Amino acid sequence: MHIPLYEKLRPQTLSEIAGQDHLVGKQGYISRIVASGKPVSLLLFGPPGCGKTTIARLYAKAFQIPFLTFSGVLQSTTELKKILKEGQDTPLFHRQIILFVDEIHRFNRAQQDIFLPFLEDGSLILIGATTENPSFVLNNALLSRLRVLTLHSLSEESLQKLLERYEKTTAPLPLTPEARKLLLSFSQGDGRHLFNLLETLEQLPPTTYDAESLTSLLQRRAPLYDRDQEGHYNLISALHKAVRGSDPDAALYWFARMLEGGEEPLFLGRRIVRMATEDVGLADPQALPMALAAFQTYQMLGSPEGELALAQAVIYLALAPKSNAAYTAYGQSRSVAKETGHLDPPKIILNAPTQLMKEMGYSEGYLYDHDTPQGFSGQNYFPDALPRKNFYCPVERGFEREMKKRLDYFTRLRNERQK
């Protein structure tokens, strides 16, 4: 019987698992649970081919507890009930079993309740695996009984480790350095898919392949966008500058290019929030709420529905009035603060809760702004030894026109108070 390559090379210890050090490294969460000797129920959330099944198997092996597997795709809830009932009735399994349920999100919310009584009495340690956001596919009762652990797509470095593991058992791959890198990019962070590609290579004539011939033989087009290399930074720069340049059509083009290239939409959502604060700022105070709403909408809906909210935010920001006055003011204030961190606030604006502090001049001469005719005292709030600074210089665009009027008004009143 043919055994798939990914099954032949499946790690035999937690330390051999690539790309999930935050879980299986020396200080990883799963490693700490294993070291405690007390198994708990887990939900492994991550993309295909990142090691969910392997972690589940090795986790069970570490505790030497009977291990059963179940597929939410291939098996029914009737079979699941039978497995759980037999686990309770069979003397061998009576005390506890570990059940791995792949694609657990395939169960509807009512069916998920099947697990609850067995989790409650401790006869079941459940390990669920899902590629879907647990918040949206599991009911709260089950979710509250599981430790949700997030697994990541495999990085190029992690995929390289899988290649090295393969080469140790066979021979060096007949690939040029460029073809080798291309092979890693074809896998899209999926270790199982990488092993499938290697199986295809084993069936090809034994010769050295370059990037072009490898692309042809694997019937895959070389990717035009690399999420971790120069293309990633070039395209996000193009998107950002198109928004800054008020060109919604170009901005949408680069936004779509990144999505089509496999970019993580939430990365784009975070960058859109940054655009709202860096390039629109107070010229349109609605820009930031719009960007945050788009980010949260994607978190709620996922792809593809949530991508439309991000696209709307891109259009809105591109057409919004632009100002980096707040961005610039913040940078300048940080620079001055770094140089003058030894200066105390003026005593006039310090509270004096004790008699000694009053005798030291704290709060002496302070004017309560609300008691003045214009609600503005014009006092100095900078350190006495620091000349007054003007960081914020609003532009004559969008809402910042109103901010400039307010700033000019208080500047005029302050100058009149100081005469």
BAPAFI-117316 format. One record per residue (C-alpha): residue in one letter; x, y, z. Coordinates in steps of 0.001 Angstrom, whole numbers, plus 500000, padded with zeros to 6 digits. Each point is the difference from the previous one (the first is absolute). Layout:
<atoms>
@residu: A; x: X; y: Y; z: Z
...
</atoms>
This chain:
<atoms>
@residu: M; x: 500000; y: 500000; z: 500000
@residu: H; x: 501333; y: 503426; z: 499059
@residu: I; x: 500738; y: 502135; z: 503024
@residu: P; x: 500077; y: 503757; z: 499236
@residu: L; x: 503341; y: 501705; z: 500460
@residu: Y; x: 498653; y: 502384; z: 502620
@residu: E; x: 498925; y: 496976; z: 502048
@residu: K; x: 503390; y: 498306; z: 499651
@residu: L; x: 501825; y: 503135; z: 501169
@residu: R; x: 497566; y: 501003; z: 502724
@residu: P; x: 501930; y: 501205; z: 503106
@residu: Q; x: 500433; y: 497485; z: 502797
@residu: T; x: 500526; y: 502521; z: 502810
@residu: L; x: 498606; y: 503458; z: 500755
@residu: S; x: 503466; y: 501520; z: 499585
@residu: E; x: 500089; y: 498866; z: 496354
@residu: I; x: 496906; y: 502018; z: 499065
@residu: A; x: 500935; y: 502939; z: 497800
@residu: G; x: 498579; y: 503493; z: 500180
@residu: Q; x: 498037; y: 499815; z: 503260
@residu: D; x: 502647; y: 500775; z: 502610
@residu: H; x: 497541; y: 502152; z: 501953
@residu: L; x: 498128; y: 496771; z: 500761
@residu: V; x: 502558; y: 497176; z: 499931
@residu: G; x: 503258; y: 501790; z: 500767
@residu: K; x: 501649; y: 499602; z: 503397
@residu: Q; x: 497808; y: 502710; z: 501502
@residu: G; x: 497058; y: 499406; z: 497672
@residu: Y; x: 496478; y: 499641; z: 501349
@residu: I; x: 499594; y: 496335; z: 499048
@residu: S; x: 503470; y: 499141; z: 501281
@residu: R; x: 499087; y: 501482; z: 503371
@residu: I; x: 496764; y: 497976; z: 500150
@residu: V; x: 501882; y: 496800; z: 499193
@residu: A; x: 502579; y: 500788; z: 502663
@residu: S; x: 497221; y: 500468; z: 502576
@residu: G; x: 498699; y: 496481; z: 499350
@residu: K; x: 496389; y: 501247; z: 500007
@residu: P; x: 498362; y: 499863; z: 496552
@residu: V; x: 497405; y: 502635; z: 499098
@residu: S; x: 497617; y: 500305; z: 497069
@residu: L; x: 501264; y: 502065; z: 497087
@residu: L; x: 498748; y: 501637; z: 496833
@residu: L; x: 502672; y: 500290; z: 497311
@residu: F; x: 499146; y: 502852; z: 497642
@residu: G; x: 502116; y: 500502; z: 496890
@residu: P; x: 500284; y: 499649; z: 496224
@residu: P; x: 500369; y: 496662; z: 498175
@residu: G; x: 503355; y: 498260; z: 500212
@residu: C; x: 501309; y: 501821; z: 503060
@residu: G; x: 500240; y: 496943; z: 502322
@residu: K; x: 496661; y: 499761; z: 501841
@residu: T; x: 499641; y: 496213; z: 499620
@residu: T; x: 503638; y: 499350; z: 500886
@residu: I; x: 499771; y: 502101; z: 503147
@residu: A; x: 496831; y: 498184; z: 501046
@residu: R; x: 501617; y: 496571; z: 499583
@residu: L; x: 503190; y: 500889; z: 501850
@residu: Y; x: 498044; y: 501761; z: 502741
@residu: A; x: 498028; y: 496805; z: 500659
@residu: K; x: 503156; y: 497881; z: 499787
@residu: A; x: 501674; y: 502125; z: 502667
@residu: F; x: 497298; y: 499108; z: 502531
@residu: Q; x: 499706; y: 496321; z: 498994
@residu: I; x: 496217; y: 500256; z: 499967
@residu: P; x: 497906; y: 498054; z: 497441
@residu: F; x: 499719; y: 502117; z: 496848
@residu: L; x: 497142; y: 499930; z: 497510
@residu: T; x: 499490; y: 502075; z: 496870
@residu: F; x: 496796; y: 501228; z: 498441
@residu: S; x: 499331; y: 501991; z: 496845
@residu: G; x: 497289; y: 502622; z: 499899
@residu: V; x: 499910; y: 499515; z: 496231
@residu: L; x: 499853; y: 496215; z: 499646
@residu: Q; x: 498176; y: 498839; z: 503116
@residu: S; x: 496593; y: 500713; z: 501504
@residu: T; x: 498925; y: 501098; z: 503453
@residu: T; x: 498428; y: 496545; z: 500456
@residu: E; x: 503454; y: 498466; z: 499691
@residu: L; x: 501373; y: 502635; z: 502358
@residu: K; x: 497415; y: 499160; z: 502674
@residu: K; x: 500891; y: 496338; z: 499633
@residu: I; x: 503702; y: 500709; z: 500466
@residu: L; x: 499384; y: 502081; z: 503108
@residu: K; x: 497576; y: 497466; z: 501502
@residu: E; x: 502400; y: 497130; z: 499389
@residu: G; x: 502753; y: 502055; z: 501579
@residu: Q; x: 497976; y: 500207; z: 503189
@residu: D; x: 498827; y: 496380; z: 500015
@residu: T; x: 503224; y: 498268; z: 498945
@residu: P; x: 502167; y: 499213; z: 503065
@residu: L; x: 503170; y: 500813; z: 498060
@residu: F; x: 498826; y: 503521; z: 499228
@residu: H; x: 497787; y: 500551; z: 502999
@residu: R; x: 502062; y: 502623; z: 501709
@residu: Q; x: 500991; y: 502302; z: 497134
@residu: I; x: 500579; y: 500197; z: 496248
@residu: I; x: 501446; y: 502627; z: 497707
@residu: L; x: 497848; y: 500601; z: 496951
@residu: F; x: 501322; y: 501941; z: 497029
@residu: V; x: 497220; y: 501509; z: 497879
@residu: D; x: 501236; y: 501358; z: 496695
@residu: E; x: 497888; y: 502708; z: 498318
@residu: I; x: 498005; y: 500421; z: 503200
@residu: H; x: 498278; y: 503044; z: 498505
@residu: R; x: 498043; y: 497613; z: 497764
@residu: F; x: 497751; y: 499273; z: 502993
@residu: N; x: 497201; y: 502490; z: 500442
@residu: R; x: 499622; y: 501771; z: 503321
@residu: A; x: 497398; y: 497552; z: 501311
@residu: Q; x: 502102; y: 496970; z: 499057
@residu: Q; x: 502973; y: 501459; z: 501828
@residu: D; x: 498114; y: 499558; z: 503260
@residu: I; x: 500625; y: 496251; z: 499713
@residu: F; x: 503463; y: 500532; z: 501470
@residu: L; x: 498907; y: 501994; z: 503047
@residu: P; x: 498979; y: 497274; z: 502500
@residu: F; x: 503158; y: 497984; z: 499267
@residu: L; x: 502177; y: 503068; z: 500457
@residu: E; x: 498187; y: 500798; z: 503229
@residu: D; x: 500552; y: 496592; z: 501620
@residu: G; x: 503637; y: 499887; z: 498874
@residu: S; x: 499667; y: 496810; z: 497950
@residu: L; x: 500938; y: 501876; z: 496818
@residu: I; x: 502965; y: 502121; z: 499033
@residu: L; x: 498970; y: 501654; z: 496734
@residu: I; x: 502384; y: 501317; z: 497369
@residu: G; x: 498164; y: 501796; z: 497246
@residu: A; x: 501559; y: 501267; z: 496780
@residu: T; x: 498547; y: 502685; z: 497778
@residu: T; x: 500996; y: 502366; z: 497223
@residu: E; x: 497051; y: 502281; z: 500820
@residu: N; x: 499891; y: 502794; z: 502563
@residu: P; x: 498870; y: 498265; z: 503223
@residu: S; x: 497985; y: 503036; z: 501095
@residu: F; x: 497646; y: 499478; z: 497079
@residu: V; x: 499791; y: 496212; z: 499702
@residu: L; x: 499956; y: 498684; z: 503583
@residu: N; x: 497362; y: 500665; z: 502621
@residu: N; x: 500985; y: 501784; z: 503183
@residu: A; x: 499340; y: 497005; z: 502233
@residu: L; x: 502563; y: 497866; z: 498168
@residu: L; x: 502421; y: 502831; z: 499359
@residu: S; x: 500174; y: 500834; z: 503706
@residu: R; x: 501204; y: 496460; z: 500741
@residu: L; x: 502867; y: 500068; z: 497500
@residu: R; x: 503347; y: 501780; z: 499929
@residu: V; x: 500068; y: 501658; z: 496575
@residu: L; x: 503488; y: 499842; z: 498458
@residu: T; x: 500834; y: 501771; z: 496749
@residu: L; x: 502370; y: 498362; z: 497523
@residu: H; x: 501708; y: 501965; z: 497237
@residu: S; x: 500657; y: 499315; z: 496345
@residu: L; x: 503508; y: 498659; z: 499595
@residu: S; x: 502641; y: 502590; z: 499274
@residu: E; x: 502639; y: 499518; z: 497338
@residu: E; x: 502469; y: 499071; z: 502744
@residu: S; x: 497626; y: 497333; z: 501345
@residu: L; x: 499349; y: 498611; z: 496521
@residu: Q; x: 503745; y: 499866; z: 499453
@residu: K; x: 500268; y: 497755; z: 503060
@residu: L; x: 497461; y: 497646; z: 498446
@residu: L; x: 502072; y: 499873; z: 496816
@residu: E; x: 503104; y: 499184; z: 502006
@residu: R; x: 498129; y: 497229; z: 501816
@residu: Y; x: 498973; y: 498554; z: 496652
@residu: E; x: 503536; y: 500200; z: 498585
@residu: K; x: 501425; y: 498159; z: 503015
@residu: T; x: 497787; y: 497025; z: 499197
@residu: T; x: 500599; y: 500041; z: 496220
@residu: A; x: 502540; y: 502164; z: 498199
@residu: P; x: 500598; y: 503708; z: 499276
@residu: L; x: 497295; y: 501466; z: 497795
@residu: P; x: 501029; y: 500509; z: 496341
@residu: L; x: 499087; y: 503686; z: 500089
@residu: T; x: 501860; y: 503229; z: 499416
@residu: P; x: 499869; y: 502475; z: 502930
@residu: E; x: 497364; y: 502023; z: 498137
@residu: A; x: 497898; y: 496906; z: 499312
@residu: R; x: 500315; y: 498925; z: 503627
@residu: K; x: 498708; y: 503358; z: 501174
@residu: L; x: 497213; y: 499820; z: 497443
@residu: L; x: 498980; y: 496580; z: 501273
@residu: L; x: 499601; y: 501467; z: 503480
@residu: S; x: 497869; y: 502833; z: 498676
@residu: F; x: 497751; y: 497534; z: 498139
@residu: S; x: 499015; y: 498408; z: 503320
@residu: Q; x: 498367; y: 503249; z: 501267
@residu: G; x: 501041; y: 499193; z: 503588
@residu: D; x: 498381; y: 496536; z: 499852
@residu: G; x: 502357; y: 497200; z: 501086
@residu: R; x: 497746; y: 497243; z: 498688
@residu: H; x: 499860; y: 501632; z: 496588
@residu: L; x: 503786; y: 500291; z: 499981
@residu: F; x: 500313; y: 496236; z: 500504
@residu: N; x: 497492; y: 499443; z: 497201
@residu: L; x: 502211; y: 502080; z: 497702
@residu: L; x: 503004; y: 497937; z: 501056
@residu: E; x: 498150; y: 496810; z: 499107
@residu: T; x: 499387; y: 501471; z: 496553
@residu: L; x: 503711; y: 500776; z: 499662
@residu: E; x: 500846; y: 496386; z: 500835
@residu: Q; x: 498089; y: 498913; z: 496905
@residu: L; x: 501934; y: 502329; z: 497662
@residu: P; x: 503161; y: 499072; z: 498055
@residu: P; x: 503167; y: 500345; z: 502142
@residu: T; x: 501536; y: 503272; z: 498818
@residu: T; x: 500600; y: 503467; z: 501390
@residu: Y; x: 497036; y: 502346; z: 499698
@residu: D; x: 500098; y: 503785; z: 499911
@residu: A; x: 497117; y: 502296; z: 500938
@residu: E; x: 498552; y: 500124; z: 496492
@residu: S; x: 499991; y: 496241; z: 499415
@residu: L; x: 498668; y: 499345; z: 503509
@residu: T; x: 497084; y: 502358; z: 499404
@residu: S; x: 499142; y: 498210; z: 496783
@residu: L; x: 500262; y: 496492; z: 501423
@residu: L; x: 497962; y: 500770; z: 503088
@residu: Q; x: 497450; y: 501823; z: 497838
@residu: R; x: 500146; y: 502963; z: 502260
@residu: R; x: 500631; y: 503610; z: 499104
@residu: A; x: 502806; y: 501665; z: 501869
@residu: P; x: 498434; y: 502310; z: 502591
@residu: L; x: 500005; y: 503691; z: 499155
@residu: Y; x: 499685; y: 500980; z: 503626
@residu: D; x: 502039; y: 498761; z: 502922
@residu: R; x: 498463; y: 500695; z: 503382
@residu: D; x: 503339; y: 500044; z: 501798
@residu: Q; x: 502402; y: 501558; z: 497503
@residu: E; x: 500480; y: 503172; z: 497976
@residu: G; x: 496747; y: 499679; z: 498072
@residu: H; x: 498062; y: 500208; z: 503256
@residu: Y; x: 501603; y: 503295; z: 500987
@residu: N; x: 499861; y: 501437; z: 496487
@residu: L; x: 496283; y: 499398; z: 499662
@residu: I; x: 499036; y: 501263; z: 503454
@residu: S; x: 502062; y: 503111; z: 499293
@residu: A; x: 498150; y: 500455; z: 496694
@residu: L; x: 496625; y: 499628; z: 501747
@residu: H; x: 500918; y: 502448; z: 502755
@residu: K; x: 501307; y: 502612; z: 497600
@residu: A; x: 496975; y: 499672; z: 497702
@residu: V; x: 497737; y: 500731; z: 502970
@residu: R; x: 502225; y: 502897; z: 501057
@residu: G; x: 499898; y: 501258; z: 496417
@residu: S; x: 496151; y: 499972; z: 499993
@residu: D; x: 499737; y: 497475; z: 497152
@residu: P; x: 497256; y: 497507; z: 500976
@residu: D; x: 500261; y: 497983; z: 496770
@residu: A; x: 503732; y: 499367; z: 500343
@residu: A; x: 499537; y: 499303; z: 503715
@residu: L; x: 497348; y: 497373; z: 499248
@residu: Y; x: 502265; y: 498422; z: 497382
@residu: W; x: 502889; y: 499512; z: 502428
@residu: F; x: 497598; y: 498865; z: 502721
@residu: A; x: 498607; y: 497335; z: 497647
@residu: R; x: 503495; y: 498994; z: 498856
@residu: M; x: 501014; y: 499256; z: 503577
@residu: L; x: 496864; y: 497990; z: 500732
@residu: E; x: 500413; y: 497990; z: 496805
@residu: G; x: 503610; y: 499365; z: 500957
@residu: G; x: 498902; y: 498415; z: 503276
@residu: E; x: 500589; y: 502868; z: 502399
@residu: E; x: 498387; y: 499682; z: 503418
@residu: P; x: 496978; y: 502375; z: 499899
@residu: L; x: 500444; y: 500986; z: 503644
@residu: F; x: 503492; y: 501252; z: 499163
@residu: L; x: 498389; y: 502264; z: 497415
@residu: G; x: 497403; y: 501034; z: 502578
@residu: R; x: 502723; y: 501047; z: 502435
@residu: R; x: 501770; y: 501973; z: 497294
@residu: I; x: 496731; y: 501754; z: 499092
@residu: V; x: 499649; y: 501097; z: 503637
@residu: R; x: 503518; y: 501376; z: 499834
@residu: M; x: 499151; y: 501939; z: 496817
@residu: A; x: 497042; y: 501579; z: 501773
@residu: T; x: 502180; y: 501327; z: 502825
@residu: E; x: 503150; y: 500798; z: 498023
@residu: D; x: 498667; y: 501555; z: 496809
@residu: V; x: 496436; y: 501143; z: 500677
@residu: G; x: 500199; y: 500823; z: 503666
@residu: L; x: 497761; y: 502778; z: 501286
@residu: A; x: 499252; y: 501253; z: 496487
@residu: D; x: 497181; y: 497431; z: 500176
@residu: P; x: 499324; y: 498726; z: 503550
@residu: Q; x: 497705; y: 497300; z: 498533
@residu: A; x: 502875; y: 498333; z: 498172
@residu: L; x: 501277; y: 498070; z: 503027
@residu: P; x: 496547; y: 498717; z: 501081
@residu: M; x: 499395; y: 498934; z: 496380
@residu: A; x: 503303; y: 498102; z: 499878
@residu: L; x: 499393; y: 498320; z: 503364
@residu: A; x: 496467; y: 499037; z: 498988
@residu: A; x: 501350; y: 498381; z: 496829
@residu: F; x: 502606; y: 498079; z: 502009
@residu: Q; x: 497381; y: 498751; z: 502464
@residu: T; x: 497601; y: 499111; z: 497191
@residu: Y; x: 502622; y: 497761; z: 498427
@residu: Q; x: 500667; y: 498374; z: 503368
@residu: M; x: 496288; y: 499244; z: 500242
@residu: L; x: 499291; y: 498858; z: 496431
@residu: G; x: 503346; y: 498746; z: 498713
@residu: S; x: 500582; y: 499473; z: 496281
@residu: P; x: 498609; y: 500801; z: 497546
@residu: E; x: 497186; y: 502089; z: 501528
@residu: G; x: 502219; y: 501929; z: 502388
@residu: E; x: 502363; y: 501032; z: 497213
@residu: L; x: 497343; y: 502366; z: 498645
@residu: A; x: 500096; y: 501999; z: 503239
@residu: L; x: 503767; y: 500381; z: 499650
@residu: A; x: 499563; y: 501090; z: 496370
@residu: Q; x: 497452; y: 502629; z: 501059
@residu: A; x: 502448; y: 501356; z: 502559
@residu: V; x: 502710; y: 500200; z: 497321
@residu: I; x: 497694; y: 502083; z: 497789
@residu: Y; x: 498928; y: 502235; z: 502893
@residu: L; x: 503565; y: 500711; z: 501109
@residu: A; x: 501161; y: 500658; z: 496445
@residu: L; x: 497316; y: 502670; z: 499533
@residu: A; x: 500274; y: 501490; z: 503491
@residu: P; x: 501786; y: 503331; z: 500572
@residu: K; x: 503581; y: 499341; z: 501066
@residu: S; x: 502082; y: 501329; z: 502862
@residu: N; x: 503029; y: 498625; z: 501812
@residu: A; x: 500005; y: 502887; z: 502477
@residu: A; x: 499130; y: 497767; z: 502968
@residu: Y; x: 502548; y: 497399; z: 498862
@residu: T; x: 502711; y: 502649; z: 499716
@residu: A; x: 499054; y: 501677; z: 503280
@residu: Y; x: 500189; y: 496702; z: 501860
@residu: G; x: 503435; y: 499243; z: 498564
@residu: Q; x: 501339; y: 503422; z: 500955
@residu: S; x: 498562; y: 499787; z: 503525
@residu: R; x: 501641; y: 496596; z: 500504
@residu: S; x: 503342; y: 501414; z: 498911
@residu: V; x: 499802; y: 502975; z: 502373
@residu: A; x: 498734; y: 497807; z: 502855
@residu: K; x: 502982; y: 497682; z: 499539
@residu: E; x: 502403; y: 502920; z: 500338
@residu: T; x: 498278; y: 501723; z: 502944
@residu: G; x: 498802; y: 497088; z: 502118
@residu: H; x: 501783; y: 501431; z: 503055
@residu: L; x: 497804; y: 503123; z: 500207
@residu: D; x: 497173; y: 500162; z: 502545
@residu: P; x: 496550; y: 501442; z: 499309
@residu: P; x: 499565; y: 503596; z: 501181
@residu: K; x: 498944; y: 500117; z: 503655
@residu: I; x: 497003; y: 502142; z: 499164
@residu: I; x: 498183; y: 497045; z: 498403
@residu: L; x: 500953; y: 497416; z: 502640
@residu: N; x: 497528; y: 498942; z: 502692
@residu: A; x: 500846; y: 500783; z: 503631
@residu: P; x: 498287; y: 497369; z: 502169
@residu: T; x: 502337; y: 500620; z: 502998
@residu: Q; x: 500965; y: 503108; z: 501968
@residu: L; x: 503666; y: 499469; z: 499177
@residu: M; x: 499244; y: 500003; z: 496271
@residu: K; x: 498031; y: 503222; z: 500390
@residu: E; x: 502971; y: 501569; z: 501790
@residu: M; x: 502212; y: 498864; z: 497121
@residu: G; x: 497856; y: 501999; z: 497568
@residu: Y; x: 498028; y: 497147; z: 498434
@residu: S; x: 496785; y: 501263; z: 498337
@residu: E; x: 500724; y: 503603; z: 501017
@residu: G; x: 498368; y: 502398; z: 497558
@residu: Y; x: 498161; y: 497304; z: 498039
@residu: L; x: 496942; y: 501248; z: 498102
@residu: Y; x: 497070; y: 497641; z: 499555
@residu: D; x: 499217; y: 500339; z: 496281
@residu: H; x: 496244; y: 499511; z: 500441
@residu: D; x: 499863; y: 503043; z: 502300
@residu: T; x: 501337; y: 502341; z: 497305
@residu: P; x: 497705; y: 501866; z: 497561
@residu: Q; x: 501107; y: 498024; z: 496917
@residu: G; x: 500735; y: 496756; z: 501879
@residu: F; x: 503674; y: 500560; z: 499224
@residu: S; x: 502670; y: 501214; z: 502437
@residu: G; x: 502946; y: 500159; z: 497603
@residu: Q; x: 502415; y: 498625; z: 502592
@residu: N; x: 503250; y: 498284; z: 499082
@residu: Y; x: 499860; y: 496197; z: 500101
@residu: F; x: 503517; y: 499314; z: 498716
@residu: P; x: 502941; y: 499622; z: 502415
@residu: D; x: 501245; y: 503405; z: 501129
@residu: A; x: 503420; y: 499385; z: 498448
@residu: L; x: 498560; y: 498987; z: 496625
@residu: P; x: 498978; y: 502702; z: 497517
@residu: R; x: 496512; y: 499535; z: 498619
@residu: K; x: 499808; y: 497597; z: 497020
@residu: N; x: 497570; y: 499923; z: 497092
@residu: F; x: 499707; y: 496391; z: 498883
@residu: Y; x: 496554; y: 499878; z: 498453
@residu: C; x: 499601; y: 502011; z: 496800
@residu: P; x: 496628; y: 499104; z: 498414
@residu: V; x: 499553; y: 500378; z: 496251
@residu: E; x: 497266; y: 501874; z: 498145
@residu: R; x: 498315; y: 496790; z: 498879
@residu: G; x: 496941; y: 498140; z: 501194
@residu: F; x: 499121; y: 500138; z: 503673
@residu: E; x: 503452; y: 501330; z: 500883
@residu: R; x: 498828; y: 503400; z: 498737
@residu: E; x: 497777; y: 500041; z: 503090
@residu: M; x: 502864; y: 498768; z: 502172
@residu: K; x: 502177; y: 502833; z: 498709
@residu: K; x: 497337; y: 502554; z: 500924
@residu: R; x: 499878; y: 498615; z: 503532
@residu: L; x: 503780; y: 499941; z: 500305
@residu: D; x: 500279; y: 503608; z: 498739
@residu: Y; x: 497275; y: 501078; z: 502454
@residu: F; x: 501770; y: 498586; z: 503040
@residu: T; x: 503382; y: 501272; z: 498787
@residu: R; x: 498576; y: 503527; z: 499758
@residu: L; x: 498475; y: 499794; z: 503495
@residu: R; x: 503256; y: 498623; z: 501421
@residu: N; x: 501990; y: 502875; z: 498492
@residu: E; x: 497533; y: 502517; z: 501450
@residu: R; x: 500313; y: 498462; z: 503493
@residu: Q; x: 503773; y: 500179; z: 499843
@residu: K; x: 500143; y: 503735; z: 499127
</atoms>
